[in-house]
Amino acid sequence: MKKIIVSTLALSTVFLSGCSLWDLFIDDVEVHNALIQKMDGVLIAEENFYNEYWALVDDIDVSPFVGAYDDFVQAVEELDVYFTETRFASGQKIFVDDYNEYYEGFMADYLEYAGKFKDGIEENGYTFEAMTSYFEELDKFTEDFVEKHNTLIDTINVQADYTTSGMSY
């Protein structure tokens, strides 16, 4: 009888705290840590892409730049797969909402524009004069990336510190 009362009390606590029963089967710390790793992967790949972009000069091999772009695309795709295939705890749904509302679309636009720049370089080679039309917009994407990436990271970290959400940090 004591076990039934304790079990009922435990389930009632879960439901009253706003958690679903499925949250009991989700390791929210593991989900959080893996998400941070994916976000760090995107940040590192974007930094490498940006560094290679600034290292471009006339008449050099552009393959390091192209490789950095491809790595950036891959890191963003891995993050997207993580968001679509991972089961998040109910208290972590804010991550998915923020990602879907503003981060995912921005990253698609950034990669599309950077891809046009990369394609132009692959087709025509790099010359400063030919590529100057891309610089302002590409630099703006980089600035906006820092802001959007940091905003999503802040949401993830603040939510991790918010213990009443049912997360066991």
C-alpha positions in Angstrom: 0.0 0.0 0.0 2.9 2.3 0.8 4.3 1.8 -2.7 1.0 2.7 -4.3 0.8 5.9 -2.3 4.4 6.9 -3.0 3.9 6.1 -6.8 0.7 8.1 -6.9 2.3 11.0 -5.1 5.3 10.9 -7.5 3.1 10.8 -10.6 1.0 13.6 -9.3 4.1 15.7 -8.6 5.2 15.1 -12.2 1.9 16.2 -13.7 1.5 19.1 -11.3 5.0 20.4 -12.1 4.0 20.7 -15.8 6.1 17.8 -16.9 4.8 15.0 -19.0 5.2 11.3 -18.3 7.5 11.1 -21.3 9.9 13.5 -19.5 10.8 10.7 -17.2 12.3 8.8 -20.1 14.4 11.7 -21.4 17.8 12.4 -20.1 17.5 16.2 -20.3 21.1 16.8 -19.3 22.3 14.6 -22.1 20.0 16.4 -24.5 21.3 19.7 -23.3 25.0 18.8 -23.5 24.6 17.3 -27.0 22.8 20.4 -28.2 25.6 22.6 -26.8 28.1 20.4 -28.7 26.2 20.8 -32.0 25.9 24.6 -31.4 29.6 24.8 -30.8 30.2 22.9 -34.0 28.2 25.4 -35.9 30.1 28.3 -34.2 33.5 26.8 -35.0 32.6 26.0 -38.6 31.3 29.6 -39.1 34.4 31.1 -37.6 36.6 28.9 -39.9 34.5 29.9 -42.9 34.8 33.6 -42.0 38.5 33.3 -41.5 39.0 31.6 -44.9 36.7 34.3 -46.4 39.1 37.0 -45.1 42.1 35.1 -46.2 41.1 35.1 -49.9 43.4 37.1 -52.2 43.7 37.3 -55.9 45.1 34.2 -57.7 45.3 31.8 -54.8 43.9 28.3 -54.3 40.3 28.7 -53.1 39.9 25.1 -52.0 40.4 25.9 -48.2 37.6 28.4 -48.5 35.4 26.0 -50.3 36.2 23.3 -47.7 35.4 25.7 -44.9 32.0 26.5 -46.5 31.3 22.7 -46.9 32.1 22.2 -43.2 29.9 25.0 -42.3 27.0 23.6 -44.3 27.6 20.2 -42.7 27.6 21.6 -39.1 24.3 23.4 -39.8 22.8 20.3 -41.2 23.8 18.2 -38.2 22.3 20.8 -35.9 19.0 20.7 -37.9 19.0 16.9 -37.7 19.5 17.1 -34.0 16.6 19.5 -33.6 14.3 17.4 -35.8 15.2 13.9 -34.5 15.8 14.5 -30.8 13.0 14.1 -28.2 13.3 17.1 -25.9 11.8 17.3 -22.4 8.7 19.5 -22.1 10.8 22.2 -20.3 13.2 22.2 -23.3 10.6 22.9 -26.0 11.6 26.6 -25.9 14.9 25.5 -27.6 13.0 24.0 -30.5 10.6 27.0 -30.7 13.4 29.5 -30.8 15.3 27.4 -33.3 12.3 27.1 -35.6 11.2 30.7 -35.3 14.3 32.6 -36.0 17.5 30.6 -36.1 16.8 28.0 -38.8 15.5 30.4 -41.4 18.3 32.8 -40.8 20.9 30.0 -41.2 19.3 28.9 -44.5 19.5 32.4 -45.9 23.1 32.8 -44.7 24.2 29.5 -46.3 22.3 30.3 -49.5 24.0 33.7 -49.9 27.4 32.4 -48.9 26.9 29.5 -51.3 26.3 32.0 -54.1 29.6 33.7 -53.2 31.4 30.4 -53.1 29.9 29.3 -56.5 31.0 32.6 -58.0 34.6 32.0 -56.8 34.6 28.4 -58.0 33.4 29.4 -61.4 35.3 32.6 -62.0 38.2 32.4 -59.6 38.7 35.0 -56.9 39.3 38.6 -57.8 38.6 41.4 -55.4 36.8 43.5 -58.0 34.5 40.7 -59.1 33.6 39.8 -55.5 33.2 43.2 -53.9 29.4 43.2 -54.5 29.1 40.3 -52.0 31.2 41.8 -49.2 28.7 44.1 -47.4 25.9 41.5 -47.3 28.2 38.6 -46.3 29.6 40.7 -43.5 26.1 41.6 -42.4 25.2 37.9 -42.3 28.3 37.3 -40.1 27.3 40.0 -37.7 23.7 38.8 -37.5 24.9 35.2 -37.0 26.8 36.2 -33.9 23.7 37.9 -32.4 21.3 35.0 -33.4 23.7 32.3 -32.3 24.3 34.0 -28.9 20.6 34.5 -28.4 19.9 30.8 -28.9 22.8 29.8 -26.7 21.6 32.2 -24.0 18.1 30.7 -24.1 19.6 27.2 -23.8 21.8 28.1 -20.9 19.2 30.2 -19.0 16.7 27.3 -19.3 19.4 24.9 -18.0 19.7 27.0 -14.9 16.0 27.3 -14.5 15.5 24.3 -12.2 11.7 24.6 -11.8 11.3 23.5 -15.4 11.9 19.9 -14.3 15.5 19.7 -15.6 17.8 18.0 -13.2 20.9 20.3 -13.4 
